[in-house]
Amino acid sequence: MRKGLLLITASVALASSLTACGSDDGSSGSGGEQPKIGVILPDSKSSARWETADRKYLSEAFKAAGVDYDIQNAQGDKQQFQTIADQMITNGVNVLVIVNLDSGTGKAVLDKAKAQGVATIDYDRLTLGGSAQYYVSFDNTQVGTLQGEGLSKCLSDMKAKKPIIATLNGSPTDNNATLFADGYNGVLDPKYKSGEYVKGPDQSVPDWDNAQAGTIFEQMLTSEPEVGGVLAANDGLGNAAIAVLRKQNRNGEVPVTGQDATVQGLQNILAGDQCMTVYKAVKKEADATAKLAISLAKGEKGETNATVEDPEGKREVAAVLETPVAIYKENVKDVVDDGFVSKDELCTGKYAALCAEAGIK
């Protein structure tokens, strides 16, 4: 996987986030020159978060501010992504927020918006070579570092001896996947070099597709049956690996990482089938994005706390970066307490007793 660069410099502290309330239709009910914000989400397939968390938190923040907004999901379709952008620009958005499907499509949309005088924000994923004025995300290299450290912790707890590590990287078209890999490879590569771990199969999963991840991991196990640890770049890829391990009655014996603190991922952790996940408090990311978008729509300058380097565009992008958190069985409760997932959805069926053991009330 190609290396990505993420250079972070401290800047202005981010002001307090917006709270949430408001109507359901995305309209404030007044016209004229009022700010209007468009948001394009990428899909529902790669992660449940886009519809269950991001849409919800962005909508609530825009409603609380009383601004018109339009949130649509491209459902993984690049042509649809561009069509949605064209419609939003035609309908008069002042600010366009995108989560790109790939940098090529994202760049085309951002450049068109810029040409029409529309302010732009890259949300969660940086568009390489793009023209977004701002970027809001998490420290994605740190996400990967937490994954690498998490896998190492779980292997150490198991007293594993020279484990063979299989790696399921994210999509090669997603710059975040590059940054995640920078982080976890920074932890794992020295262990491969020293002989503490053995580097096993390492492959990217196109479009973060979980079905493809399962097929890829089955092939990995065929070529290397003694895999002793799996660095999976998110919970969906991790669950695909766990499903394959379960067929061989090896689930729980082979530590698997994840990301996004999905209900499925947290349940896998409670059951002992997944080693850890990385919790990214999406509400903080969404609230920071909404605050920035509203400022831009009103013709004001947005507040940031960092800059990131776009290595293809050879430019620095003003950014707001939030801090990710590693989640293990002992602190799954923190994700519930934070309101990211509810006890009702997490602690169903056989997981009720596991939740009680984990102190989730």
C-alpha positions as CSV (number, residue, x, y, z in Angstrom):
1,M,0.0,0.0,0.0
2,R,1.4,3.4,-0.8
3,K,2.5,5.6,2.0
4,G,0.5,8.6,3.1
5,L,1.6,11.7,4.8
6,L,-0.1,13.3,7.7
7,L,1.6,16.2,9.3
8,I,-0.2,17.8,12.2
9,T,0.6,21.2,13.7
10,A,-1.2,22.7,16.6
11,S,-3.3,25.8,15.7
12,V,-6.4,27.4,17.1
13,A,-8.3,25.5,19.7
14,L,-11.8,24.3,18.6
15,A,-14.7,26.0,20.2
16,S,-17.5,24.1,21.9
17,S,-19.6,21.8,19.8
18,L,-23.2,22.3,18.8
19,T,-26.1,20.5,20.5
20,A,-28.9,18.8,18.7
21,C,-32.6,19.3,18.2
22,G,-35.0,20.4,15.5
23,S,-37.4,19.2,12.8
24,D,-37.2,16.2,10.5
25,D,-37.3,17.6,7.0
26,G,-34.0,19.4,6.9
27,S,-35.6,22.8,6.3
28,S,-35.6,25.7,8.7
29,G,-38.7,27.1,7.0
30,S,-37.3,30.5,5.9
31,G,-36.0,31.5,2.5
32,G,-34.0,34.4,1.0
33,E,-30.2,34.3,1.3
34,Q,-30.2,32.0,4.2
35,P,-27.3,29.6,4.3
36,K,-27.8,26.1,2.9
37,I,-25.5,23.2,3.4
38,G,-25.2,20.0,1.3
39,V,-23.6,16.8,2.6
40,I,-22.8,13.7,0.5
41,L,-22.2,10.5,2.5
42,P,-20.4,7.6,0.7
43,D,-22.5,4.4,1.2
44,S,-24.2,2.2,3.8
45,K,-22.1,-0.9,3.0
46,S,-18.6,-0.1,4.2
47,S,-19.7,0.9,7.7
48,A,-23.0,1.3,9.5
49,R,-21.8,4.6,10.9
50,W,-22.7,6.7,7.9
51,E,-26.4,6.3,8.3
52,T,-26.7,5.4,12.0
53,A,-24.4,8.1,13.3
54,D,-23.1,10.7,10.9
55,R,-26.5,11.5,9.3
56,K,-28.1,11.7,12.7
57,Y,-25.6,13.9,14.3
58,L,-25.2,16.2,11.3
59,S,-28.9,16.6,11.0
60,E,-29.3,17.4,14.7
61,A,-26.6,20.0,14.6
62,F,-28.0,21.8,11.5
63,K,-31.5,21.8,13.0
64,A,-30.2,23.2,16.2
65,A,-28.6,26.1,14.2
66,G,-31.7,26.6,12.2
67,V,-30.0,26.3,8.8
68,D,-31.3,24.6,5.6
69,Y,-29.5,21.4,4.7
70,D,-29.6,18.4,2.4
71,I,-27.9,15.2,3.3
72,Q,-27.8,12.4,0.7
73,N,-26.0,9.1,0.4
74,A,-24.3,8.0,-2.9
75,Q,-24.5,4.3,-1.9
76,G,-21.1,3.6,-3.4
77,D,-22.1,4.8,-6.9
78,K,-19.5,7.3,-8.3
79,Q,-21.8,8.6,-11.0
80,Q,-24.6,9.1,-8.4
81,F,-22.1,10.9,-6.2
82,Q,-21.4,13.4,-9.0
83,T,-25.2,13.7,-9.8
84,I,-26.0,14.5,-6.2
85,A,-23.3,17.2,-6.1
86,D,-24.6,18.8,-9.3
87,Q,-28.1,18.9,-7.9
88,M,-27.0,20.4,-4.6
89,I,-24.9,23.1,-6.4
90,T,-27.9,23.9,-8.7
91,N,-30.2,24.1,-5.7
92,G,-28.0,26.8,-4.2
93,V,-25.9,25.2,-1.4
94,N,-23.4,27.7,0.1
95,V,-21.3,24.9,1.5
96,L,-20.7,21.4,0.2
97,V,-19.4,18.7,2.6
98,I,-18.3,15.4,1.1
99,V,-17.0,12.0,2.1
100,N,-15.3,10.9,-1.1
101,L,-15.6,7.5,-2.7
102,D,-12.2,8.0,-4.2
103,S,-10.0,11.0,-4.7
104,G,-10.6,11.2,-8.4
105,T,-14.4,11.5,-8.0
106,G,-14.0,13.7,-5.0
107,K,-11.7,16.1,-6.8
108,A,-14.1,16.6,-9.7
109,V,-16.9,17.4,-7.4
110,L,-14.8,19.8,-5.2
111,D,-13.4,21.6,-8.3
112,K,-16.9,22.1,-9.7
113,A,-18.1,23.5,-6.4
114,K,-15.2,25.8,-6.1
115,A,-15.8,27.2,-9.6
116,Q,-19.3,28.0,-8.5
117,G,-18.2,29.8,-5.4
118,V,-19.3,27.1,-3.0
119,A,-17.2,26.6,0.1
120,T,-16.0,23.0,0.5
121,I,-15.2,20.6,3.4
122,D,-13.6,17.1,3.2
123,Y,-15.4,15.1,5.9
124,D,-13.6,12.1,7.4
125,R,-11.6,11.3,4.2
126,L,-9.1,13.7,2.6
127,T,-9.4,14.1,-1.1
128,L,-5.9,13.8,-2.5
129,G,-5.2,16.4,-5.1
130,G,-8.5,18.0,-4.3
131,S,-9.4,21.6,-3.5
132,A,-11.4,21.4,-0.2
133,Q,-10.8,24.4,1.9
134,Y,-11.1,22.4,5.1
135,Y,-10.8,18.9,6.4
136,V,-12.5,17.4,9.5
137,S,-11.6,14.0,10.7
138,F,-9.8,12.0,13.4
139,D,-6.0,11.6,13.6
140,N,-6.1,8.6,11.3
141,T,-2.4,7.6,11.7
142,Q,-3.1,7.4,15.4
143,V,-6.1,5.2,14.7
144,G,-3.8,2.7,13.0
145,T,-1.2,3.1,15.8
146,L,-3.9,2.1,18.3
147,Q,-4.8,-0.9,16.2
148,G,-1.2,-2.1,16.0
149,E,-0.7,-1.5,19.7
150,G,-4.0,-3.3,20.4
151,L,-3.1,-6.4,18.5
152,S,0.3,-6.4,20.3
153,K,-1.4,-6.1,23.6
154,C,-3.8,-9.0,22.9
155,L,-1.0,-11.2,21.6
156,S,1.1,-10.4,24.7
157,D,-1.8,-11.2,27.0
158,M,-2.2,-14.6,25.2
159,K,1.6,-15.2,25.5
160,A,1.8,-15.8,21.8
161,K,5.1,-17.0,20.4
162,K,6.2,-15.7,17.0
163,P,2.6,-15.3,15.7
164,I,2.0,-15.0,12.0
165,I,0.1,-11.8,11.4
166,A,-2.4,-11.5,8.5
167,T,-3.4,-8.0,7.5
168,L,-6.7,-6.9,5.9
169,N,-6.1,-3.3,4.9
170,G,-8.9,-1.0,3.9
171,S,-9.7,0.2,0.4
172,P,-6.7,1.2,-1.7
173,T,-8.8,4.2,-3.0
174,D,-9.3,5.6,0.5
175,N,-6.5,7.8,1.8
176,N,-7.6,7.0,5.4
177,A,-6.8,3.4,4.8
178,T,-3.3,4.5,3.8
179,L,-3.0,6.5,7.0
180,F,-4.3,3.6,9.1
181,A,-1.7,1.4,7.6
182,D,1.1,3.9,8.3
183,G,0.0,3.8,11.9
184,Y,-0.2,0.0,12.5
185,N,2.8,-0.8,10.3
186,G,4.8,1.6,12.4
187,V,4.0,-0.6,15.4
188,L,4.3,-4.0,13.6
189,D,7.2,-3.6,11.2
190,P,9.8,-3.4,14.0
191,K,8.4,-6.6,15.5
192,Y,8.7,-8.3,12.1
193,K,12.3,-7.1,11.8
194,S,13.2,-8.4,15.3
195,G,11.6,-11.8,14.7
196,E,9.0,-11.3,17.5
197,Y,6.2,-11.6,14.9
198,V,6.2,-13.2,11.5
199,K,4.7,-11.1,8.6
200,G,2.0,-13.1,6.9
201,P,-0.5,-12.4,4.1
202,D,-1.2,-8.7,3.6
203,Q,-3.9,-7.5,1.3
204,S,-6.2,-4.5,0.7
205,V,-9.9,-5.0,0.5
206,P,-11.5,-3.1,-2.5
207,D,-14.2,-0.6,-1.4
208,W,-14.1,-1.9,2.2
209,D,-16.3,-4.7,0.9
210,N,-17.0,-7.2,3.8
211,A,-18.0,-10.1,1.5
212,Q,-14.7,-9.7,-0.5
213,A,-12.9,-9.5,2.9
214,G,-14.2,-12.9,3.8
215,T,-13.1,-14.4,0.5
216,I,-9.7,-12.8,0.8
217,F,-9.2,-14.1,4.4
218,E,-10.2,-17.6,3.4
219,Q,-7.5,-17.5,0.8
220,M,-5.1,-16.2,3.4
221,L,-5.8,-19.1,5.7
222,T,-5.4,-21.5,2.8
223,S,-1.9,-20.1,2.0
224,E,-1.0,-19.7,5.7
225,P,-3.1,-22.0,7.9
226,E,-1.2,-21.0,11.1
227,V,-2.2,-17.3,11.1
228,G,-2.1,-16.3,14.8
229,G,-3.3,-12.7,14.6
230,V,-5.4,-10.5,12.3
231,L,-4.9,-6.8,11.8
232,A,-8.3,-5.9,10.3
233,A,-8.7,-2.2,9.5
234,N,-12.3,-1.9,10.6
235,D,-15.0,-3.9,12.4
236,G,-16.7,-5.1,9.2
237,L,-13.4,-6.6,7.9
238,G,-12.8,-8.0,11.3
239,N,-16.2,-9.6,11.5
240,A,-15.5,-11.2,8.0
241,A,-12.3,-12.7,9.4
242,I,-14.1,-13.9,12.6
243,A,-16.8,-15.6,10.5
244,V,-14.1,-17.6,8.7
245,L,-12.3,-18.4,11.9
246,R,-15.6,-19.5,13.4
247,K,-16.0,-22.2,10.7
248,Q,-12.7,-23.6,11.8
249,N,-13.5,-23.3,15.6
250,R,-10.6,-20.9,15.9
251,N,-12.6,-17.8,16.9
252,G,-11.4,-16.4,20.1
253,E,-8.0,-18.1,19.7
254,V,-6.8,-15.6,17.0
255,P,-7.0,-12.0,18.1
256,V,-8.6,-9.7,15.5
257,T,-8.6,-5.9,15.5
258,G,-11.3,-3.5,14.2
259,Q,-12.4,0.1,14.1
260,D,-15.6,2.2,14.4
261,A,-17.0,0.6,17.6
262,T,-20.0,-0.8,15.7
263,V,-22.6,-2.8,17.6
264,Q,-21.4,-5.9,15.8
265,G,-17.7,-5.1,16.7
266,L,-18.5,-4.5,20.3
267,Q,-20.5,-7.7,20.5
268,N,-17.6,-9.6,19.1
269,I,-15.4,-8.0,21.7
270,L,-17.8,-8.9,24.5
271,A,-17.9,-12.5,23.2
272,G,-14.1,-12.7,23.1
273,D,-13.9,-13.1,19.3
274,Q,-12.5,-9.6,18.6
275,C,-9.5,-8.2,20.4
276,M,-10.3,-4.5,20.2
277,T,-11.8,-1.7,18.2
278,V,-11.1,2.0,17.8
279,Y,-13.8,4.3,18.9
280,K,-14.1,7.6,17.0
281,A,-16.7,9.8,18.7
282,V,-18.6,10.6,15.5
283,K,-20.7,13.2,17.3
284,K,-17.6,15.3,17.9
285,E,-16.6,15.0,14.3
286,A,-20.1,15.8,13.0
287,D,-20.6,18.7,15.4
288,A,-17.2,20.1,14.4
289,T,-18.1,19.8,10.8
290,A,-21.5,21.4,11.3
291,K,-20.0,24.3,13.2
292,L,-17.4,24.9,10.5
293,A,-20.0,24.6,7.7
294,I,-22.4,27.0,9.3
295,S,-19.6,29.5,9.8
296,L,-18.6,29.2,6.1
297,A,-22.2,29.5,5.0
298,K,-22.5,32.8,6.8
299,G,-19.3,34.1,5.2
300,E,-17.2,33.7,8.4
301,K,-13.8,32.0,8.8
302,G,-13.9,28.6,10.4
303,E,-11.9,27.6,13.4
304,T,-9.4,24.8,13.1
305,N,-6.9,23.0,15.4
306,A,-4.5,21.5,12.9
307,T,-3.2,21.3,9.3
308,V,-2.8,18.2,7.2
309,E,-0.6,17.7,4.1
310,D,-2.1,16.7,0.8
311,P,0.9,15.0,-0.7
312,E,-0.6,14.8,-4.2
313,G,-1.9,18.4,-4.2
314,K,1.3,19.6,-2.5
315,R,-0.6,21.8,-0.2
316,E,-1.6,22.1,3.5
317,V,-5.2,21.9,4.4
318,A,-6.6,23.6,7.5
319,A,-8.2,20.9,9.6
320,V,-10.1,19.9,12.7
321,L,-8.8,16.6,14.1
322,E,-10.4,14.7,16.9
323,T,-8.7,12.0,19.1
324,P,-9.5,8.3,18.7
325,V,-9.8,5.9,21.6
326,A,-8.9,2.2,21.9
327,I,-11.7,0.0,23.2
328,Y,-11.2,-3.4,24.8
329,K,-13.6,-5.6,26.7
330,E,-13.0,-3.7,29.9
331,N,-14.0,-0.4,28.5
332,V,-16.8,-1.2,26.0
333,K,-19.0,0.4,28.7
334,D,-17.5,3.8,27.8
335,V,-19.0,3.7,24.3
336,V,-22.4,3.0,25.7
337,D,-22.0,5.7,28.4
338,D,-21.1,8.1,25.7
339,G,-24.4,7.4,23.9
340,F,-22.7,6.2,20.7
341,V,-24.6,2.8,20.9
342,S,-27.5,2.0,23.2
343,K,-27.7,-0.8,25.7
344,D,-30.9,-2.0,24.0
345,E,-29.2,-2.6,20.7
346,L,-25.9,-3.9,22.1
347,C,-27.2,-6.2,24.9
348,T,-29.6,-8.4,23.0
349,G,-30.0,-12.1,23.4
350,K,-26.9,-13.9,24.5
351,Y,-25.1,-10.6,24.9
352,A,-27.2,-9.5,27.8
353,A,-25.2,-11.6,30.3
354,L,-21.9,-10.5,28.7
355,C,-23.0,-6.8,29.0
356,A,-23.8,-7.4,32.7
357,E,-20.3,-8.9,33.2
358,A,-18.8,-5.8,31.5
359,G,-20.7,-3.5,33.9
360,I,-23.1,-2.1,31.2
361,K,-26.3,-1.1,33.0
